[in-house]
Amino acid sequence: MSSNEQDREDVDSILNKVQGVIFDVDPVLTAGDPVCFTALARALDLLKERNIPFRWLTNDSLREPEEISEALRARGLLLDRGTVRTAASYVARRISEKTPRATVFLLGSDAARAVLEDCGLRVIDEPAEIGYLCDYIVTGAFPAFSHRALAEALRCHQLDAALVAIEREPTVPGSDGQPGGGPTTAALEAMFRRGPVFTGGMPSSDWLQNVAEELNIPGAQCLVVGDVRRSPEEAARTAGMPVLVMGTDYDRLVSYLKERL
């Protein structure tokens, strides 16, 4: 059997048992080929016809989930509300579950702040506030990055605040090179001489498992569709999930789904 035939057989066996799909949305947001969006729309139609739920995951920490949804709709993809999950929303939920009403010093965007506050977390940014209490330092894409912010983060660290990274992207997905959360986190790691207690964004096996639980689907029946640049294979397999790494070649996904309908 050739390697292509083996790959086809492996994917066919996956689709025989898949009950949900998780898409890495960032390759879609960066794609410029309209053919990609047309093929992806066909794939989504097939999933809907088969009543297979799906979610979109993004490491973009500059925009709130609904803004990402609007960007996808602008590309001709008809999405139901609430199907997009951002790394910031996952981090906010995880912190609130561990430490309800926690106090957070954020080196990140207004969108990340809104998501954190929606989960009942208190986001502080004034030195007087930082002086008496801080549970977490949270990093993400940070347009207002400054040495002052670094100094205030160090003060929080000295008060035993835990470092959490929303994502570790070198640049914001789909931007023209705007720094992502990676550089911000790296600067703090250099000062603190320790890394984050956890990182929320893709590739994250914990995040994938969380989404599968939300869909009430066993990990082994939740297919992850990712991009070679993100390398989701290890995270998906750690989570016990099948994975298709296909970039933006959604015609391939369409053909596999058609064979299984």
C-alpha positions as a printed Julia matrix, in Angstrom:
261×3 Matrix{Float64}:
   0.0    0.0    0.0
   1.36   3.46  -0.91
   1.78   6.19   1.72
  -1.06   8.2    0.14
  -3.37   5.2    0.3
  -2.39   4.64   3.92
  -3.07   8.31   4.78
  -6.47   8.04   3.08
  -7.31   4.87   5.0
  -6.27   6.49   8.3
  -8.44   9.58   7.68
 -11.39   7.47   6.52
 -11.25   5.48   9.75
 -11.16   8.74  11.72
 -14.23  10.14   9.96
 -16.13   6.91  10.6
 -16.19   7.77  14.3
 -15.87  11.59  14.44
 -18.67  13.35  16.32
 -17.22  16.87  16.45
 -14.64  19.04  14.71
 -12.27  21.69  16.08
 -10.86  24.12  13.51
  -7.75  26.23  13.99
  -9.2   29.47  12.65
  -5.96  31.43  12.23
  -4.92  29.87   8.89
  -8.37  30.84   7.56
  -7.94  34.45   8.68
  -4.55  34.7    6.98
  -5.58  32.98   3.73
  -6.07  35.21   0.71
  -7.4   32.68  -1.81
 -11.21  32.89  -2.28
 -11.18  29.25  -3.41
 -10.16  28.32   0.15
 -13.26  29.99   1.6
 -15.56  28.39  -0.96
 -14.21  24.92  -0.17
 -14.41  25.55   3.57
 -18.03  26.71   3.24
 -18.83  23.41   1.49
 -17.13  21.49   4.3
 -19.19  23.35   6.91
 -22.4   22.63   4.99
 -21.54  18.93   5.0
 -20.89  18.98   8.73
 -24.21  20.73   9.37
 -26.07  18.23   7.18
 -24.51  15.44   9.2
 -25.3   17.25  12.5
 -21.65  17.28  13.51
 -20.93  20.24  15.84
 -17.77  22.28  15.36
 -15.84  25.06  17.06
 -13.27  27.59  15.87
 -10.18  28.25  17.99
  -7.94  31.29  17.57
  -4.81  32.68  19.21
  -5.76  36.23  18.18
  -5.81  38.06  21.53
  -6.51  41.48  20.01
 -10.13  40.7   19.11
 -13.12  39.37  21.03
 -14.89  36.19  19.81
 -17.69  38.05  18.04
 -15.15  40.15  16.11
 -13.53  36.93  14.87
 -16.97  35.6   13.92
 -17.62  38.75  11.89
 -14.28  38.35  10.11
 -15.26  34.79   9.14
 -18.73  35.86   8.01
 -17.09  38.52   5.83
 -15.36  35.65   4.05
 -18.7   34.03   3.25
 -18.76  31.54   6.14
 -22.14  31.35   7.85
 -21.53  30.75  11.55
 -23.88  30.41  14.47
 -23.19  32.72  17.41
 -20.97  31.25  20.09
 -18.95  28.91  17.9
 -15.66  30.88  18.15
 -13.35  30.39  21.13
 -10.37  32.66  21.71
  -7.31  31.77  23.76
  -8.15  34.72  26.02
 -11.63  33.35  26.75
 -10.14  29.96  27.65
  -7.54  31.54  29.97
 -10.18  33.72  31.64
 -12.45  30.75  32.24
  -9.62  28.62  33.6
  -8.43  31.33  36.02
 -11.98  32.03  37.24
 -12.55  28.33  37.9
  -9.32  28.04  39.92
  -9.52  31.43  41.67
 -12.98  33.04  41.49
 -12.86  36.86  41.42
  -9.07  36.78  41.1
  -7.1   40.0   40.66
  -5.16  40.18  37.41
  -2.45  42.5   36.12
  -2.8   42.39  32.34
  -0.14  43.06  29.75
  -2.53  42.72  26.85
  -5.27  44.27  24.75
  -8.62  45.87  25.57
 -10.29  42.8   24.03
  -8.44  40.52  26.46
  -9.41  42.79  29.33
 -13.09  42.61  28.38
 -12.99  38.81  28.25
 -11.26  38.6   31.65
 -13.77  40.96  33.24
 -16.7   39.06  31.69
 -15.51  36.04  33.71
 -15.69  38.03  36.94
 -11.96  38.75  37.23
 -10.68  42.11  38.47
  -8.14  43.64  36.09
  -5.85  46.2   37.73
  -3.45  48.56  36.03
  -2.63  51.3   38.52
   0.47  51.11  40.74
  -1.51  51.95  43.87
  -3.75  48.96  43.28
  -0.86  46.64  42.47
   0.75  47.47  45.8
  -1.64  45.42  47.88
  -2.93  42.49  45.86
  -2.37  40.57  42.63
  -3.1   36.9   41.94
  -2.03  36.62  38.29
   0.01  38.38  35.64
  -1.59  37.65  32.26
   0.21  38.31  28.97
  -1.01  38.55  25.39
  -0.59  40.75  22.34
   0.07  44.15  23.92
  -0.06  47.24  21.66
   0.73  49.53  24.64
   3.86  47.6   25.65
   6.22  49.76  27.76
   9.07  49.56  30.24
   6.7   50.91  32.89
   4.4   47.93  32.34
   7.37  45.58  32.73
   8.35  47.27  36.01
   4.79  46.95  37.34
   4.68  43.31  36.29
   7.91  42.71  38.21
   6.3   44.25  41.28
   3.38  41.85  40.92
   5.81  38.96  40.58
   7.52  40.0   43.81
   4.08  39.71  45.45
   3.96  36.07  44.26
   1.55  36.61  41.38
   1.54  33.68  38.95
   2.39  34.26  35.28
  -0.14  33.06  32.68
   0.28  33.43  28.91
  -2.82  33.8   26.73
  -0.78  32.72  23.69
   2.84  32.66  22.54
   2.5   33.88  18.97
   5.51  35.83  17.62
   3.04  37.99  15.65
  -0.73  38.45  15.79
  -2.41  35.99  13.36
  -3.52  37.76  10.22
  -1.73  41.03  11.08
   0.99  42.78   9.15
   3.64  41.75  11.65
   2.21  43.22  14.85
   3.89  41.5   17.84
   1.82  38.77  19.48
   1.93  37.53  23.04
   5.22  35.66  22.58
   7.57  38.68  22.89
   5.7   40.03  25.93
   5.88  36.68  27.71
   9.54  36.22  26.79
  10.41  39.6   28.34
   8.77  38.61  31.63
  10.41  35.18  31.59
  13.78  36.88  31.3
  13.04  39.07  34.32
  11.36  36.41  36.46
  13.67  33.55  35.41
  10.65  31.28  35.24
   7.92  30.58  32.7
   4.11  30.71  32.84
   2.2   28.31  35.07
   0.14  27.61  31.96
  -0.36  28.84  28.39
  -3.81  28.97  26.85
  -3.38  29.19  23.09
  -2.87  26.67  20.32
  -1.26  24.24  20.28
  -2.66  23.32  23.72
  -3.89  19.85  24.58
  -5.72  21.23  27.65
  -7.66  23.69  25.51
  -8.6   20.99  23.01
  -9.82  18.74  25.83
 -11.82  21.64  27.29
 -13.61  22.21  23.97
 -14.36  18.5   23.57
 -15.87  18.48  27.06
 -17.96  21.52  26.15
 -19.29  19.61  23.13
 -19.84  16.58  25.38
 -17.8   14.45  22.97
 -15.0   12.01  23.88
 -11.62  13.25  22.7
 -11.17  10.21  20.46
 -14.26  11.3   18.49
 -13.28  14.97  18.09
 -11.3   15.75  14.93
  -8.77  18.61  15.02
  -8.23  20.35  11.67
  -5.0   22.32  11.81
  -2.22  23.98   9.9
   1.34  22.79   9.41
   2.71  26.09  10.72
   0.91  25.6   14.04
   1.95  21.94  14.35
  -1.14  20.77  16.28
  -0.28  17.08  16.01
   1.41  16.73  19.39
  -1.3   18.66  21.26
  -4.1   16.71  19.56
  -2.48  13.36  20.2
  -1.74  14.27  23.83
  -5.46  15.02  24.11
  -6.21  11.66  22.48
  -7.77  13.3   19.42
  -7.4   12.5   15.71
  -5.84  15.31  13.69
  -5.75  16.44  10.05
  -2.93  18.82   9.16
  -3.91  20.35   5.84
  -3.2   24.06   5.84
  -6.01  25.68   3.86
  -6.6   22.82   1.41
 -10.23  22.37   2.45
 -11.11  20.61  -0.79
  -9.35  17.66   0.77
 -11.62  17.79   3.82
 -14.7   18.1    1.58
 -13.76  15.0   -0.38
 -13.27  12.93   2.77
 -16.59  14.1    4.25
 -18.47  13.38   1.05
 -17.24   9.82   1.05
 -18.62   9.34   4.55
 -22.1   10.86   4.12
